[in-house]
Amino acid sequence: MEYKENVLSYENYVRLRECAGWKNFSGKQAETALRNSLYTITAVENDETIAMGRLIGDGQYFIIVDVIVHPAFQKQKIGTAILNMLLKYVDDHTPAGGRSSIQLIAEKGKEPFYETLGFKRIPHEFCGSGMRKVIHK
């Protein structure tokens, strides 16, 4: 397996969202979102993109979105590796003396996984929980 930076295609984005049972956005919205991503990670096995994660933000506030591992490849720590790469990006881009706030929305029941990576719960009535992590340098 190989991890690739900033090569997430529209086709793979749509396919992975579908295999996770997530609704897709319009083609125009998705293409704009992908273009405006700060950083993307894909996991590739035998020339097939099997997982992805995106980071969006403004340099102070970051949001982790679209972390999906194809169901056939789950429980192999691929999602953990992708999240760690996204977190490393934020750490690498947080200047000395600065801090960055990272957020994501966790599906109900998935909060403990994110807590192992240092995220704290922000309860929300419409989904599992908002999760937040702060990096200080």
CNS distance restraints for C-alpha pairs under 8 A (distance, minus, plus):
assign (resid   1 and name CA) (resid  43 and name CA) 6.77 0.50 0.50
assign (resid   1 and name CA) (resid  44 and name CA) 5.70 0.50 0.50
assign (resid   1 and name CA) (resid  45 and name CA) 4.80 0.50 0.50
assign (resid   1 and name CA) (resid  46 and name CA) 7.52 0.50 0.50
assign (resid   2 and name CA) (resid  43 and name CA) 5.72 0.50 0.50
assign (resid   2 and name CA) (resid  44 and name CA) 5.22 0.50 0.50
assign (resid   2 and name CA) (resid  45 and name CA) 6.61 0.50 0.50
assign (resid   3 and name CA) (resid  41 and name CA) 6.62 0.50 0.50
assign (resid   3 and name CA) (resid  42 and name CA) 5.59 0.50 0.50
assign (resid   3 and name CA) (resid  43 and name CA) 4.51 0.50 0.50
assign (resid   3 and name CA) (resid  44 and name CA) 6.22 0.50 0.50
assign (resid   4 and name CA) (resid  41 and name CA) 5.63 0.50 0.50
assign (resid   4 and name CA) (resid  42 and name CA) 5.25 0.50 0.50
assign (resid   4 and name CA) (resid  43 and name CA) 6.41 0.50 0.50
assign (resid   4 and name CA) (resid  44 and name CA) 7.50 0.50 0.50
assign (resid   5 and name CA) (resid  39 and name CA) 7.19 0.50 0.50
assign (resid   5 and name CA) (resid  40 and name CA) 5.66 0.50 0.50
assign (resid   5 and name CA) (resid  41 and name CA) 4.76 0.50 0.50
assign (resid   5 and name CA) (resid  42 and name CA) 6.59 0.50 0.50
assign (resid   6 and name CA) (resid  39 and name CA) 5.86 0.50 0.50
assign (resid   6 and name CA) (resid  40 and name CA) 4.70 0.50 0.50
assign (resid   6 and name CA) (resid  41 and name CA) 6.15 0.50 0.50
assign (resid   6 and name CA) (resid  42 and name CA) 7.89 0.50 0.50
assign (resid   7 and name CA) (resid  40 and name CA) 7.08 0.50 0.50
assign (resid   7 and name CA) (resid  41 and name CA) 7.49 0.50 0.50
assign (resid   7 and name CA) (resid  42 and name CA) 7.31 0.50 0.50
assign (resid   8 and name CA) (resid  12 and name CA) 6.74 0.50 0.50
assign (resid   8 and name CA) (resid  13 and name CA) 6.73 0.50 0.50
assign (resid   8 and name CA) (resid  34 and name CA) 7.60 0.50 0.50
assign (resid   8 and name CA) (resid  40 and name CA) 6.47 0.50 0.50
assign (resid   8 and name CA) (resid  41 and name CA) 7.12 0.50 0.50
assign (resid   8 and name CA) (resid  42 and name CA) 6.35 0.50 0.50
assign (resid   8 and name CA) (resid  52 and name CA) 7.55 0.50 0.50
assign (resid   9 and name CA) (resid  13 and name CA) 6.10 0.50 0.50
assign (resid   9 and name CA) (resid  34 and name CA) 7.89 0.50 0.50
assign (resid  10 and name CA) (resid  14 and name CA) 6.17 0.50 0.50
assign (resid  10 and name CA) (resid  30 and name CA) 7.13 0.50 0.50
assign (resid  10 and name CA) (resid  31 and name CA) 6.33 0.50 0.50
assign (resid  10 and name CA) (resid  34 and name CA) 7.35 0.50 0.50
assign (resid  11 and name CA) (resid  15 and name CA) 6.12 0.50 0.50
assign (resid  12 and name CA) (resid  16 and name CA) 5.98 0.50 0.50
assign (resid  12 and name CA) (resid  49 and name CA) 6.58 0.50 0.50
assign (resid  13 and name CA) (resid  17 and name CA) 6.26 0.50 0.50
assign (resid  13 and name CA) (resid  52 and name CA) 7.71 0.50 0.50
assign (resid  14 and name CA) (resid  18 and name CA) 6.20 0.50 0.50
assign (resid  14 and name CA) (resid  24 and name CA) 6.51 0.50 0.50
assign (resid  15 and name CA) (resid  19 and name CA) 6.23 0.50 0.50
assign (resid  16 and name CA) (resid  20 and name CA) 6.27 0.50 0.50
assign (resid  16 and name CA) (resid  50 and name CA) 7.43 0.50 0.50
assign (resid  16 and name CA) (resid  51 and name CA) 7.11 0.50 0.50
assign (resid  16 and name CA) (resid  52 and name CA) 7.82 0.50 0.50
assign (resid  16 and name CA) (resid  68 and name CA) 6.67 0.50 0.50
assign (resid  16 and name CA) (resid  69 and name CA) 7.52 0.50 0.50
assign (resid  16 and name CA) (resid  70 and name CA) 6.47 0.50 0.50
assign (resid  17 and name CA) (resid  21 and name CA) 6.38 0.50 0.50
assign (resid  17 and name CA) (resid  22 and name CA) 5.10 0.50 0.50
assign (resid  17 and name CA) (resid  23 and name CA) 6.88 0.50 0.50
assign (resid  17 and name CA) (resid  24 and name CA) 6.63 0.50 0.50
assign (resid  17 and name CA) (resid  66 and name CA) 7.76 0.50 0.50
assign (resid  17 and name CA) (resid  68 and name CA) 7.18 0.50 0.50
assign (resid  18 and name CA) (resid  22 and name CA) 5.59 0.50 0.50
assign (resid  18 and name CA) (resid  23 and name CA) 6.79 0.50 0.50
assign (resid  18 and name CA) (resid  24 and name CA) 7.19 0.50 0.50
assign (resid  19 and name CA) (resid  70 and name CA) 6.51 0.50 0.50
assign (resid  19 and name CA) (resid  71 and name CA) 7.35 0.50 0.50
assign (resid  20 and name CA) (resid  68 and name CA) 6.94 0.50 0.50
assign (resid  20 and name CA) (resid  69 and name CA) 7.84 0.50 0.50
assign (resid  20 and name CA) (resid  70 and name CA) 6.86 0.50 0.50
assign (resid  20 and name CA) (resid  71 and name CA) 7.15 0.50 0.50
assign (resid  24 and name CA) (resid  30 and name CA) 7.96 0.50 0.50
assign (resid  25 and name CA) (resid  29 and name CA) 6.10 0.50 0.50
assign (resid  25 and name CA) (resid  30 and name CA) 5.92 0.50 0.50
assign (resid  26 and name CA) (resid  30 and name CA) 6.18 0.50 0.50
assign (resid  27 and name CA) (resid  31 and name CA) 6.07 0.50 0.50
assign (resid  28 and name CA) (resid  32 and name CA) 6.17 0.50 0.50
assign (resid  29 and name CA) (resid  33 and name CA) 6.06 0.50 0.50
assign (resid  30 and name CA) (resid  34 and name CA) 6.11 0.50 0.50
assign (resid  31 and name CA) (resid  35 and name CA) 6.19 0.50 0.50
assign (resid  32 and name CA) (resid  36 and name CA) 6.18 0.50 0.50
assign (resid  33 and name CA) (resid  37 and name CA) 6.22 0.50 0.50
assign (resid  36 and name CA) (resid  56 and name CA) 7.49 0.50 0.50
assign (resid  37 and name CA) (resid  54 and name CA) 6.61 0.50 0.50
assign (resid  37 and name CA) (resid  55 and name CA) 6.05 0.50 0.50
assign (resid  37 and name CA) (resid  56 and name CA) 5.13 0.50 0.50
assign (resid  37 and name CA) (resid  57 and name CA) 7.93 0.50 0.50
assign (resid  38 and name CA) (resid  54 and name CA) 7.66 0.50 0.50
assign (resid  38 and name CA) (resid  55 and name CA) 5.63 0.50 0.50
assign (resid  38 and name CA) (resid  56 and name CA) 5.19 0.50 0.50
assign (resid  38 and name CA) (resid  57 and name CA) 6.79 0.50 0.50
assign (resid  39 and name CA) (resid  54 and name CA) 5.95 0.50 0.50
assign (resid  39 and name CA) (resid  55 and name CA) 5.22 0.50 0.50
assign (resid  39 and name CA) (resid  56 and name CA) 7.11 0.50 0.50
assign (resid  39 and name CA) (resid  86 and name CA) 7.53 0.50 0.50
assign (resid  39 and name CA) (resid  89 and name CA) 7.81 0.50 0.50
assign (resid  40 and name CA) (resid  52 and name CA) 7.25 0.50 0.50
assign (resid  40 and name CA) (resid  53 and name CA) 5.75 0.50 0.50
assign (resid  40 and name CA) (resid  54 and name CA) 4.46 0.50 0.50
assign (resid  40 and name CA) (resid  55 and name CA) 6.26 0.50 0.50
assign (resid  40 and name CA) (resid  86 and name CA) 7.76 0.50 0.50
assign (resid  41 and name CA) (resid  52 and name CA) 5.53 0.50 0.50
assign (resid  41 and name CA) (resid  53 and name CA) 5.34 0.50 0.50
assign (resid  41 and name CA) (resid  54 and name CA) 6.54 0.50 0.50
assign (resid  41 and name CA) (resid  82 and name CA) 6.42 0.50 0.50
assign (resid  41 and name CA) (resid  85 and name CA) 7.58 0.50 0.50
assign (resid  41 and name CA) (resid  86 and name CA) 7.58 0.50 0.50
assign (resid  42 and name CA) (resid  49 and name CA) 6.46 0.50 0.50
assign (resid  42 and name CA) (resid  50 and name CA) 7.44 0.50 0.50
assign (resid  42 and name CA) (resid  51 and name CA) 5.52 0.50 0.50
assign (resid  42 and name CA) (resid  52 and name CA) 4.32 0.50 0.50
assign (resid  42 and name CA) (resid  53 and name CA) 6.64 0.50 0.50
assign (resid  42 and name CA) (resid  82 and name CA) 7.66 0.50 0.50
assign (resid  43 and name CA) (resid  49 and name CA) 5.72 0.50 0.50
assign (resid  43 and name CA) (resid  50 and name CA) 5.67 0.50 0.50
assign (resid  43 and name CA) (resid  51 and name CA) 4.99 0.50 0.50
assign (resid  43 and name CA) (resid  52 and name CA) 6.29 0.50 0.50
assign (resid  43 and name CA) (resid  78 and name CA) 7.56 0.50 0.50
assign (resid  43 and name CA) (resid  82 and name CA) 7.92 0.50 0.50
assign (resid  44 and name CA) (resid  48 and name CA) 5.31 0.50 0.50
assign (resid  44 and name CA) (resid  49 and name CA) 4.38 0.50 0.50
assign (resid  44 and name CA) (resid  50 and name CA) 5.71 0.50 0.50
assign (resid  44 and name CA) (resid  51 and name CA) 7.27 0.50 0.50
assign (resid  45 and name CA) (resid  49 and name CA) 6.48 0.50 0.50
assign (resid  45 and name CA) (resid  50 and name CA) 6.65 0.50 0.50
assign (resid  50 and name CA) (resid  69 and name CA) 6.08 0.50 0.50
assign (resid  50 and name CA) (resid  70 and name CA) 5.31 0.50 0.50
assign (resid  50 and name CA) (resid  73 and name CA) 7.20 0.50 0.50
assign (resid  51 and name CA) (resid  67 and name CA) 7.43 0.50 0.50
assign (resid  51 and name CA) (resid  68 and name CA) 5.42 0.50 0.50
assign (resid  51 and name CA) (resid  69 and name CA) 4.19 0.50 0.50
assign (resid  51 and name CA) (resid  70 and name CA) 5.89 0.50 0.50
assign (resid  51 and name CA) (resid  78 and name CA) 7.47 0.50 0.50
assign (resid  51 and name CA) (resid  79 and name CA) 7.52 0.50 0.50
assign (resid  52 and name CA) (resid  66 and name CA) 6.88 0.50 0.50
assign (resid  52 and name CA) (resid  67 and name CA) 5.53 0.50 0.50
assign (resid  52 and name CA) (resid  68 and name CA) 5.48 0.50 0.50
assign (resid  52 and name CA) (resid  69 and name CA) 6.62 0.50 0.50
assign (resid  52 and name CA) (resid  82 and name CA) 7.20 0.50 0.50
assign (resid  53 and name CA) (resid  64 and name CA) 7.32 0.50 0.50
assign (resid  53 and name CA) (resid  65 and name CA) 6.35 0.50 0.50
assign (resid  53 and name CA) (resid  66 and name CA) 5.22 0.50 0.50
assign (resid  53 and name CA) (resid  67 and name CA) 4.11 0.50 0.50
assign (resid  53 and name CA) (resid  68 and name CA) 6.56 0.50 0.50
assign (resid  53 and name CA) (resid  82 and name CA) 6.36 0.50 0.50
assign (resid  53 and name CA) (resid  83 and name CA) 7.30 0.50 0.50
assign (resid  53 and name CA) (resid  86 and name CA) 7.65 0.50 0.50
assign (resid  54 and name CA) (resid  64 and name CA) 5.91 0.50 0.50
assign (resid  54 and name CA) (resid  65 and name CA) 5.25 0.50 0.50
assign (resid  54 and name CA) (resid  66 and name CA) 5.84 0.50 0.50
assign (resid  54 and name CA) (resid  67 and name CA) 6.78 0.50 0.50
assign (resid  54 and name CA) (resid  86 and name CA) 7.55 0.50 0.50
assign (resid  55 and name CA) (resid  62 and name CA) 6.70 0.50 0.50
assign (resid  55 and name CA) (resid  63 and name CA) 5.77 0.50 0.50
assign (resid  55 and name CA) (resid  64 and name CA) 4.75 0.50 0.50
assign (resid  55 and name CA) (resid  65 and name CA) 6.17 0.50 0.50
assign (resid  55 and name CA) (resid  86 and name CA) 6.65 0.50 0.50
assign (resid  56 and name CA) (resid  62 and name CA) 5.67 0.50 0.50
assign (resid  56 and name CA) (resid  63 and name CA) 5.30 0.50 0.50
assign (resid  56 and name CA) (resid  64 and name CA) 6.58 0.50 0.50
assign (resid  56 and name CA) (resid  65 and name CA) 7.53 0.50 0.50
assign (resid  57 and name CA) (resid  61 and name CA) 5.53 0.50 0.50
assign (resid  57 and name CA) (resid  62 and name CA) 4.25 0.50 0.50
assign (resid  57 and name CA) (resid  63 and name CA) 6.03 0.50 0.50
assign (resid  58 and name CA) (resid  62 and name CA) 6.66 0.50 0.50
assign (resid  59 and name CA) (resid  93 and name CA) 7.45 0.50 0.50
assign (resid  59 and name CA) (resid  94 and name CA) 7.58 0.50 0.50
assign (resid  59 and name CA) (resid 100 and name CA) 7.37 0.50 0.50
assign (resid  60 and name CA) (resid  94 and name CA) 7.86 0.50 0.50
assign (resid  60 and name CA) (resid  99 and name CA) 7.07 0.50 0.50
assign (resid  60 and name CA) (resid 100 and name CA) 4.85 0.50 0.50
assign (resid  60 and name CA) (resid 101 and name CA) 6.34 0.50 0.50
assign (resid  61 and name CA) (resid 100 and name CA) 5.86 0.50 0.50
assign (resid  61 and name CA) (resid 101 and name CA) 4.88 0.50 0.50
assign (resid  61 and name CA) (resid 102 and name CA) 6.01 0.50 0.50
assign (resid  61 and name CA) (resid 103 and name CA) 7.86 0.50 0.50
assign (resid  62 and name CA) (resid  90 and name CA) 7.72 0.50 0.50
assign (resid  62 and name CA) (resid 100 and name CA) 7.34 0.50 0.50
assign (resid  62 and name CA) (resid 101 and name CA) 6.09 0.50 0.50
assign (resid  62 and name CA) (resid 102 and name CA) 4.66 0.50 0.50
assign (resid  62 and name CA) (resid 103 and name CA) 6.27 0.50 0.50
assign (resid  63 and name CA) (resid 102 and name CA) 5.56 0.50 0.50
assign (resid  63 and name CA) (resid 103 and name CA) 4.75 0.50 0.50
assign (resid  63 and name CA) (resid 104 and name CA) 5.55 0.50 0.50
assign (resid  64 and name CA) (resid  86 and name CA) 7.61 0.50 0.50
assign (resid  64 and name CA) (resid 102 and name CA) 7.19 0.50 0.50
assign (resid  64 and name CA) (resid 103 and name CA) 6.24 0.50 0.50
assign (resid  64 and name CA) (resid 104 and name CA) 5.15 0.50 0.50
assign (resid  65 and name CA) (resid 104 and name CA) 6.52 0.50 0.50
assign (resid  65 and name CA) (resid 105 and name CA) 7.86 0.50 0.50
assign (resid  67 and name CA) (resid  79 and name CA) 7.06 0.50 0.50
assign (resid  67 and name CA) (resid  82 and name CA) 7.78 0.50 0.50
assign (resid  67 and name CA) (resid  83 and name CA) 7.79 0.50 0.50
assign (resid  68 and name CA) (resid  79 and name CA) 7.18 0.50 0.50
assign (resid  69 and name CA) (resid  73 and name CA) 6.46 0.50 0.50
assign (resid  69 and name CA) (resid  74 and name CA) 5.95 0.50 0.50
assign (resid  69 and name CA) (resid  78 and name CA) 7.08 0.50 0.50
assign (resid  69 and name CA) (resid  79 and name CA) 6.28 0.50 0.50
assign (resid  70 and name CA) (resid  74 and name CA) 6.51 0.50 0.50
assign (resid  73 and name CA) (resid  78 and name CA) 7.81 0.50 0.50
assign (resid  74 and name CA) (resid  78 and name CA) 7.18 0.50 0.50
assign (resid  74 and name CA) (resid  79 and name CA) 7.77 0.50 0.50
assign (resid  77 and name CA) (resid  81 and name CA) 6.24 0.50 0.50
assign (resid  78 and name CA) (resid  82 and name CA) 6.25 0.50 0.50
assign (resid  79 and name CA) (resid  83 and name CA) 6.15 0.50 0.50
assign (resid  80 and name CA) (resid  84 and name CA) 6.09 0.50 0.50
assign (resid  81 and name CA) (resid  85 and name CA) 6.27 0.50 0.50
assign (resid  82 and name CA) (resid  86 and name CA) 6.30 0.50 0.50
assign (resid  83 and name CA) (resid  87 and name CA) 6.12 0.50 0.50
assign (resid  84 and name CA) (resid  88 and name CA) 6.02 0.50 0.50
assign (resid  85 and name CA) (resid  89 and name CA) 6.26 0.50 0.50
assign (resid  86 and name CA) (resid  90 and name CA) 6.64 0.50 0.50
assign (resid  87 and name CA) (resid  91 and name CA) 6.21 0.50 0.50
assign (resid  88 and name CA) (resid  92 and name CA) 5.94 0.50 0.50
assign (resid  89 and name CA) (resid  93 and name CA) 6.19 0.50 0.50
assign (resid  90 and name CA) (resid  94 and name CA) 6.09 0.50 0.50
assign (resid  90 and name CA) (resid 100 and name CA) 7.32 0.50 0.50
assign (resid  91 and name CA) (resid 135 and name CA) 6.72 0.50 0.50
assign (resid  94 and name CA) (resid  98 and name CA) 6.04 0.50 0.50
assign (resid  94 and name CA) (resid  99 and name CA) 6.20 0.50 0.50
assign (resid  94 and name CA) (resid 100 and name CA) 6.33 0.50 0.50
assign (resid  94 and name CA) (resid 135 and name CA) 7.74 0.50 0.50
assign (resid  94 and name CA) (resid 136 and name CA) 7.88 0.50 0.50
assign (resid  94 and name CA) (resid 137 and name CA) 7.03 0.50 0.50
assign (resid  95 and name CA) (resid  99 and name CA) 7.52 0.50 0.50
assign (resid  95 and name CA) (resid 137 and name CA) 6.78 0.50 0.50
assign (resid  96 and name CA) (resid 137 and name CA) 5.03 0.50 0.50
assign (resid  97 and name CA) (resid 136 and name CA) 7.32 0.50 0.50
assign (resid  97 and name CA) (resid 137 and name CA) 5.11 0.50 0.50
assign (resid  98 and name CA) (resid 136 and name CA) 6.14 0.50 0.50
assign (resid  98 and name CA) (resid 137 and name CA) 5.54 0.50 0.50
assign (resid  99 and name CA) (resid 134 and name CA) 6.81 0.50 0.50
assign (resid  99 and name CA) (resid 135 and name CA) 5.36 0.50 0.50
assign (resid  99 and name CA) (resid 136 and name CA) 4.38 0.50 0.50
assign (resid  99 and name CA) (resid 137 and name CA) 6.13 0.50 0.50
assign (resid 100 and name CA) (resid 134 and name CA) 5.63 0.50 0.50
assign (resid 100 and name CA) (resid 135 and name CA) 5.22 0.50 0.50
assign (resid 100 and name CA) (resid 136 and name CA) 6.75 0.50 0.50
assign (resid 101 and name CA) (resid 132 and name CA) 6.98 0.50 0.50
assign (resid 101 and name CA) (resid 133 and name CA) 5.96 0.50 0.50
assign (resid 101 and name CA) (resid 134 and name CA) 4.58 0.50 0.50
assign (resid 101 and name CA) (resid 135 and name CA) 6.58 0.50 0.50
assign (resid 102 and name CA) (resid 132 and name CA) 5.58 0.50 0.50
assign (resid 102 and name CA) (resid 133 and name CA) 5.14 0.50 0.50
assign (resid 102 and name CA) (resid 134 and name CA) 6.11 0.50 0.50
assign (resid 102 and name CA) (resid 135 and name CA) 7.96 0.50 0.50
assign (resid 103 and name CA) (resid 130 and name CA) 7.02 0.50 0.50
assign (resid 103 and name CA) (resid 131 and name CA) 5.49 0.50 0.50
assign (resid 103 and name CA) (resid 132 and name CA) 4.48 0.50 0.50
assign (resid 103 and name CA) (resid 133 and name CA) 6.51 0.50 0.50
assign (resid 104 and name CA) (resid 130 and name CA) 5.85 0.50 0.50
assign (resid 104 and name CA) (resid 131 and name CA) 5.30 0.50 0.50
assign (resid 104 and name CA) (resid 132 and name CA) 6.72 0.50 0.50
assign (resid 105 and name CA) (resid 127 and name CA) 7.61 0.50 0.50
assign (resid 105 and name CA) (resid 128 and name CA) 7.40 0.50 0.50
assign (resid 105 and name CA) (resid 129 and name CA) 5.96 0.50 0.50
assign (resid 105 and name CA) (resid 130 and name CA) 4.48 0.50 0.50
assign (resid 105 and name CA) (resid 131 and name CA) 5.99 0.50 0.50
assign (resid 106 and name CA) (resid 110 and name CA) 5.93 0.50 0.50
assign (resid 106 and name CA) (resid 111 and name CA) 5.89 0.50 0.50
assign (resid 106 and name CA) (resid 114 and name CA) 7.82 0.50 0.50
assign (resid 106 and name CA) (resid 127 and name CA) 7.32 0.50 0.50
assign (resid 106 and name CA) (resid 128 and name CA) 5.58 0.50 0.50
assign (resid 106 and name CA) (resid 129 and name CA) 5.41 0.50 0.50
assign (resid 106 and name CA) (resid 130 and name CA) 6.10 0.50 0.50
assign (resid 106 and name CA) (resid 131 and name CA) 6.76 0.50 0.50
assign (resid 107 and name CA) (resid 111 and name CA) 7.24 0.50 0.50
assign (resid 107 and name CA) (resid 127 and name CA) 6.16 0.50 0.50
assign (resid 107 and name CA) (resid 128 and name CA) 4.75 0.50 0.50
assign (resid 107 and name CA) (resid 129 and name CA) 6.98 0.50 0.50
assign (resid 108 and name CA) (resid 127 and name CA) 6.08 0.50 0.50
assign (resid 108 and name CA) (resid 128 and name CA) 3.45 0.50 0.50
assign (resid 108 and name CA) (resid 129 and name CA) 6.79 0.50 0.50
assign (resid 109 and name CA) (resid 128 and name CA) 6.58 0.50 0.50
assign (resid 110 and name CA) (resid 114 and name CA) 7.05 0.50 0.50
assign (resid 110 and name CA) (resid 128 and name CA) 7.56 0.50 0.50
assign (resid 111 and name CA) (resid 115 and name CA) 6.23 0.50 0.50
assign (resid 111 and name CA) (resid 121 and name CA) 7.30 0.50 0.50
assign (resid 111 and name CA) (resid 128 and name CA) 7.23 0.50 0.50
assign (resid 111 and name CA) (resid 129 and name CA) 6.87 0.50 0.50
assign (resid 111 and name CA) (resid 131 and name CA) 7.71 0.50 0.50
assign (resid 112 and name CA) (resid 116 and name CA) 6.46 0.50 0.50
assign (resid 113 and name CA) (resid 117 and name CA) 7.20 0.50 0.50
assign (resid 114 and name CA) (resid 118 and name CA) 6.79 0.50 0.50
assign (resid 114 and name CA) (resid 119 and name CA) 5.57 0.50 0.50
assign (resid 114 and name CA) (resid 120 and name CA) 7.97 0.50 0.50
assign (resid 114 and name CA) (resid 131 and name CA) 7.55 0.50 0.50
assign (resid 115 and name CA) (resid 119 and name CA) 4.65 0.50 0.50
assign (resid 115 and name CA) (resid 120 and name CA) 6.08 0.50 0.50
assign (resid 115 and name CA) (resid 121 and name CA) 7.81 0.50 0.50
assign (resid 118 and name CA) (resid 133 and name CA) 6.24 0.50 0.50
assign (resid 119 and name CA) (resid 131 and name CA) 5.63 0.50 0.50
assign (resid 119 and name CA) (resid 132 and name CA) 5.08 0.50 0.50
assign (resid 119 and name CA) (resid 133 and name CA) 4.65 0.50 0.50
assign (resid 120 and name CA) (resid 131 and name CA) 5.36 0.50 0.50
assign (resid 120 and name CA) (resid 132 and name CA) 5.23 0.50 0.50
assign (resid 120 and name CA) (resid 133 and name CA) 6.32 0.50 0.50
assign (resid 121 and name CA) (resid 129 and name CA) 6.01 0.50 0.50
assign (resid 121 and name CA) (resid 130 and name CA) 5.96 0.50 0.50
assign (resid 121 and name CA) (resid 131 and name CA) 4.71 0.50 0.50
assign (resid 121 and name CA) (resid 132 and name CA) 6.60 0.50 0.50
assign (resid 122 and name CA) (resid 129 and name CA) 5.68 0.50 0.50
assign (resid 122 and name CA) (resid 130 and name CA) 4.77 0.50 0.50
assign (resid 122 and name CA) (resid 131 and name CA) 5.57 0.50 0.50
assign (resid 122 and name CA) (resid 132 and name CA) 7.13 0.50 0.50
assign (resid 123 and name CA) (resid 128 and name CA) 7.22 0.50 0.50
assign (resid 123 and name CA) (resid 129 and name CA) 4.67 0.50 0.50
assign (resid 123 and name CA) (resid 130 and name CA) 6.04 0.50 0.50
assign (resid 124 and name CA) (resid 128 and name CA) 6.65 0.50 0.50
assign (resid 124 and name CA) (resid 129 and name CA) 5.17 0.50 0.50
assign (resid 124 and name CA) (resid 130 and name CA) 6.33 0.50 0.50
assign (resid 125 and name CA) (resid 129 and name CA) 7.90 0.50 0.50
